[in-house]
Amino acid sequence: MNYQIEQASLLDLNALRQLEQECFGEDAWPLLDIIAALTFPGEVRLKAVVDGEMVGFVGGDPHPREGLGWITTIGVKTAFRRLGIGKALLEACEKQMTVPIIRLTVRRTNLEAIEMYRNAGYVEVELWRRYYPSGEDALLLEKKR
Ligand SMILES: CC(C)(COP(=O)(O)OP(=O)(O)OC[C@H]1O[C@@H](n2cnc3c(N)ncnc32)[C@H](O)[C@@H]1OP(=O)(O)O)[C@@H](O)C(=O)NCCC(=O)NCCS
């Protein structure tokens, strides 16, 4: 599968809304969060593109003065999973956040994503009980480099 990793912009608003819906359902980001992710200065916003279609997205929020950055969202459309796109997006986002520590939260039951993060060198540092609106626990994962 040929895909490119490219900068995303506000022009991707509708595509990102659809992607968020497909990946996260009722937990998808509200419109304002999506607009923020596509416009806030200093944020990392990268998309994976196949034949002109956005099939994946990653957001990053670097805090250089604190020496850490957050992966804020990552998702790949169902039909394009297990092709290495999620891993490529994660690596590209890490590269753009030139900070020594990267963190993210993930649902405790999201085994696919947890497996991807473990393989990428993330380790569990905390458990946040009932973090998500559904009441599910979150794992705080961290990678030092
Ligand atoms: C998590 C997600 C982004 C992975 O995207 P992807 O493009 O399928 O991931 P990749 O193909 O790059 O896989 C990278 C690694 O993740 C792990 N992985 C991904 N899907 C997996 C699955 N279904 N079962 C087990 N391991 C899996 C594997 O270790 C894989 O490496 P491998 O293929 O060499 O074994 C995708 O499943 C997704 O969009 N899920 C819904 C949204 C989501 O949960 N995002 C994370 C929120 S914290």
The ligand as an SDF file (V2000), in Angstrom:
LIG
                    3D

 48 50  0  0  0  0  0  0  0  0999 V2000
   -4.2940    1.8650   17.0000 C   0  0  0  0  0  0  0  0  0  0  0  0
   -4.2770    2.1180   15.4900 C   0  0  0  0  0  0  0  0  0  0  0  0
   -3.9940    3.6090   15.2400 C   0  0  0  0  0  0  0  0  0  0  0  0
   -3.1710    1.2720   14.8300 C   0  0  0  0  0  0  0  0  0  0  0  0
   -3.0880    1.6450   13.4800 O   0  0  0  0  0  0  0  0  0  0  0  0
   -2.5400    0.6270   12.3800 P   0  0  0  0  0  0  0  0  0  0  0  0
   -2.2450    1.4180   11.1480 O   0  0  0  0  0  0  0  0  0  0  0  0
   -3.4310   -0.5390   12.2420 O   0  0  0  0  0  0  0  0  0  0  0  0
   -1.1750    0.1680   13.0850 O   0  0  0  0  0  0  0  0  0  0  0  0
    0.0810   -0.5320   12.3720 P   0  0  0  0  0  0  0  0  0  0  0  0
   -0.3650   -1.3260   11.1880 O   0  0  0  0  0  0  0  0  0  0  0  0
    1.1030    0.5170   12.1390 O   0  0  0  0  0  0  0  0  0  0  0  0
    0.5640   -1.5240   13.5090 O   0  0  0  0  0  0  0  0  0  0  0  0
    1.6080   -1.1780   14.3770 C   0  0  0  0  0  0  0  0  0  0  0  0
    1.6880   -2.2170   15.4710 C   0  0  0  0  0  0  0  0  0  0  0  0
    0.5610   -2.0810   16.3460 O   0  0  0  0  0  0  0  0  0  0  0  0
    0.1730   -3.3770   16.8230 C   0  0  0  0  0  0  0  0  0  0  0  0
   -1.1730   -3.6630   16.3670 N   0  0  0  0  0  0  0  0  0  0  0  0
   -1.9410   -2.8780   15.5520 C   0  0  0  0  0  0  0  0  0  0  0  0
   -3.1650   -3.4450   15.3750 N   0  0  0  0  0  0  0  0  0  0  0  0
   -3.1510   -4.5980   16.0890 C   0  0  0  0  0  0  0  0  0  0  0  0
   -4.1230   -5.6130   16.3160 C   0  0  0  0  0  0  0  0  0  0  0  0
   -5.3470   -5.5700   15.7530 N   0  0  0  0  0  0  0  0  0  0  0  0
   -3.7780   -6.6470   17.1220 N   0  0  0  0  0  0  0  0  0  0  0  0
   -2.5550   -6.7130   17.6980 C   0  0  0  0  0  0  0  0  0  0  0  0
   -1.5760   -5.7770   17.5080 N   0  0  0  0  0  0  0  0  0  0  0  0
   -1.8870   -4.7290   16.7290 C   0  0  0  0  0  0  0  0  0  0  0  0
    1.1570   -4.3680   16.2330 C   0  0  0  0  0  0  0  0  0  0  0  0
    2.2290   -4.4770   17.1400 O   0  0  0  0  0  0  0  0  0  0  0  0
    1.6030   -3.6520   14.9770 C   0  0  0  0  0  0  0  0  0  0  0  0
    2.8450   -4.0510   14.5020 O   0  0  0  0  0  0  0  0  0  0  0  0
    2.9230   -5.3050   13.4900 P   0  0  0  0  0  0  0  0  0  0  0  0
    1.8640   -5.0860   12.4400 O   0  0  0  0  0  0  0  0  0  0  0  0
    4.3140   -5.2100   12.9750 O   0  0  0  0  0  0  0  0  0  0  0  0
    2.6470   -6.5080   14.3340 O   0  0  0  0  0  0  0  0  0  0  0  0
   -5.6390    1.7050   14.8440 C   0  0  0  0  0  0  0  0  0  0  0  0
   -5.9550    0.3980   15.2790 O   0  0  0  0  0  0  0  0  0  0  0  0
   -6.7980    2.6340   15.1690 C   0  0  0  0  0  0  0  0  0  0  0  0
   -7.0020    3.6450   14.4960 O   0  0  0  0  0  0  0  0  0  0  0  0
   -7.5710    2.2940   16.2150 N   0  0  0  0  0  0  0  0  0  0  0  0
   -8.7360    3.1190   16.5620 C   0  0  0  0  0  0  0  0  0  0  0  0
   -8.3170    4.4430   17.1610 C   0  0  0  0  0  0  0  0  0  0  0  0
   -7.4860    4.2480   18.4150 C   0  0  0  0  0  0  0  0  0  0  0  0
   -7.7820    3.4190   19.2490 O   0  0  0  0  0  0  0  0  0  0  0  0
   -6.4270    5.0780   18.5520 N   0  0  0  0  0  0  0  0  0  0  0  0
   -5.5620    5.0560   19.7030 C   0  0  0  0  0  0  0  0  0  0  0  0
   -6.0920    5.9080   20.7650 C   0  0  0  0  0  0  0  0  0  0  0  0
   -5.0210    6.0190   22.1600 S   0  0  0  0  0  0  0  0  0  0  0  0
  1  2  1  0
  2  3  1  0
  2  4  1  0
  2 36  1  0
  4  5  1  0
  5  6  1  0
  6  7  2  0
  6  8  1  0
  6  9  1  0
  9 10  1  0
 10 11  2  0
 10 12  1  0
 10 13  1  0
 13 14  1  0
 14 15  1  0
 15 16  1  0
 15 30  1  0
 16 17  1  0
 17 18  1  0
 17 28  1  0
 18 19  1  0
 18 27  1  0
 19 20  2  0
 20 21  1  0
 21 22  1  0
 21 27  2  0
 22 23  1  0
 22 24  2  0
 24 25  1  0
 25 26  2  0
 26 27  1  0
 28 29  1  0
 28 30  1  0
 30 31  1  0
 31 32  1  0
 32 33  2  0
 32 34  1  0
 32 35  1  0
 36 37  1  0
 36 38  1  0
 38 39  2  0
 38 40  1  0
 40 41  1  0
 41 42  1  0
 42 43  1  0
 43 44  2  0
 43 45  1  0
 45 46  1  0
 46 47  1  0
 47 48  1  0
M  END
$$$$
